[in-house]
Amino acid sequence: MLHQILWDSCRDLVQACLDHPFVRGLADGTLDPAVFRNYVAQDAFYLRAFMKSYALALARCDDLSAAQAFHELIGGVLQEIAMHRDYARSLGLDLGAVRPNPACLAYTDFLLATAWGRSLGEILAAMTPCMRLYAWLGQNLAPRAVPENPYRRWIETYSAPEFEQLAARIESLLDSCATDSPEVHDAYRYAMECELRFFSAVMPGL
């Protein structure tokens, strides 16, 4: 399957994400709350661009089953956005006033440029890494999360079977719509590189 080939080709970046101080801090609950607050703000900005990219991909669909899949995936993003709004209320964040940092802006610009101007397969290659990486991270962190971990909700969200189903859904679309081409490989790997940079950008000194 193409999605597995692409995932395997980025194992170095995937492991780097798992080993990142941001993810380790989520896992053991020691992440500085100020860093998490910064992350929530940036991720909320990112998710709006991610949702728009899904919508642009949906507009390219002639196949009704693919259109239904994108409809479900957009619903999943809306649930994530709702979670970030909850976080924002508890953290005193004004999400409407968020300004993206350079790593976040580079990622969202890439997603939207791909969604506007590239093939459906390349759009899916650019969007799949976020979904699969977060499901994989959640599933890896869940066994280590103690009840008192302040980031347990984040871990539970991304380790949940419902999120795994969404990740599998976009991978299925990727397999059916994309070809094993250099452009698809490049889009997938660049998106995974963006994920790693995103984690570093919310932590001072990295």
N, C-alpha and C positions, 0 to 999 in steps of 0.2 A: 504494500500500500504506500502511496506517495507520502501521506502524512507521516508515516513511520520513518521513511527514508529521510525526510526533512528534519524530523526530530532527532534522529540518530546523528545527523550531520552537525548538529549544534550541541552535542553532549557537553562539550567544553564550556560553553556559555551557560548551559543549564546548571551544571555543577557549580560554576562561579556564582550564579544567583543563589543557590542553596547555601553556599559558604559565605555569602556576603554578610557583613556586620548588621545590616538592616534586618535581614531575614533571621539571622541568629538571635537578634534582640527580640523579634516577634516570638520566636520559638520558646525562649526561656523567660519572657516577660520583662527583660531588663532594658528594653529600648527606651531611650529618653522620650518622655511624653511630648516634648517640643518637636522632636524629629517626627513622631507620628502625626502630630498636628500639621506639620509642613507637608508630609506625605499625603494626608487626606485632602488638603487644599489642591495640591498638584494633580492627584489622581482624579478628583472631581472634574477638573478642567479637561483632563485627558479623556474621561469617559464620555463627555459631551461630543468630542470629536469622533470617538469610537462609534457612538450611536449614529452620527451623521454618515459615517463610512458604511455602516450596515444599510442605512436607508438608500444610499447611492448604489450599493450592490444590489439591493432589492429592485431598484428601478431598472436594472439591466436584465432582470430575469424574465424569460418567457415561460419557463417551466413552473407549473403551479406548485409542485411539491417543494422545489427549491424556494419559491416565494414564501410558502408556509414555514419553512425552516428559518428563513431570515426574520419572519414575523416573530417566531419564538425567541430567536436570539436577541432581537431588539427588546423584547419583554424582559429578558435576563439582564440586559444593561440597565433598563429602567429600575429594576430591583436593586442593582448595585448603587445606582445614583440615589435611590431612597435611603439606602444604608449610609451613604456618605452624608446625606442631609441630617440624619440622626446623629452621626459623629459630629458634624459641624455645630449642631445645637449644643451638644454636651461640651464641645471644646471652645465655644464662643467664636466660631469662624463665620465670616461673611463670604459665602462661596461666590457671590456675584462680584466681589472685589478682588478675586484671585488673579494674580498675574503669573503666567507660566514662566518657570525658569528655562534656561536654554535647552536642557535635555528634554524637558517636557514639550517645549515648542518644536524642537527638531522632530520628535516622534509624531506629534499631531500633524505637523506640516507634511511629513512623509505619508501618513495614513490618508489624509485628505487629497493630496496630490495623486496618490495611487488610485484612490476611489474615483476621482474625477477623470483621470486620463489613461488608465491602464486597463488591461483585460480583467474579466471577472476572476479568472484563475489567479492573477497576480494580486488582486484585492484580497482574496481569501488567504493567499500566502502571507500577506502583510498583517492580517488580523488574527490568524490562528495561533501564533506564538503566545500572545497575551493570554488567551483562553486556556491553552494546554499548560503553559507554565504555571499559572495560578492554581489550576486544579492539581498539578503535580506537587507544587509547594505545599498546598493545603494538606494533601494526603500524607506528605512526608512529615509535616509539623504536628499533625493531629495526635499521633501516639505520644508525643512528648509534652503536650499541653496539659498543665495542671489546672484544676478548677479555678484557682485564684489568679491565673494569668490574666492581666488586664487586656490582653489582645486576643483572648479566647474567641470572641465573636468573629474577628477577622479569620482566624484559623478555621472555625466551624463553617463559615460561609463558603470558603473555597475548598474545603474537604468534603462538603456535602454531596450526596449522590446527585442532587439536582444540578449542581454546577458541573459535575463530571459528565452528565448527560448533554449539557450545552457544549462542552468542549468536544465531546464525541460527535455532536451534531455538525459543528463547523468543520471538523476533520473529514466527515463524510462528504460534505459539500466540496471541500478542497479536492478530495480524491476524484469526485465526479466532474469537476469543472476545470481543473488545472492539469497542465502537462508537466512532465519531468524536464523542465527547461532551465537554462541558466538564469533567466529572468525570475522565475518562480523561486529558485534556490536563493538568489540574491535578495529578493524581497523578504523571504522567511528569515534568513540569517540577519539581515539588517534590523528587522523588527526585534529579534532576540537580543541583538547588541543594544538596541534602544532600551529594552527592559532592564538590562544590567546597568546602563548609564542612569536610568531613572532612579534606581535604588541609591546609587552613589550621590546623585544630585541633591537628595533631601537630607544628606548627612554632612554636617560641617567638616571640612578638612579632607573629604574624599574626592 
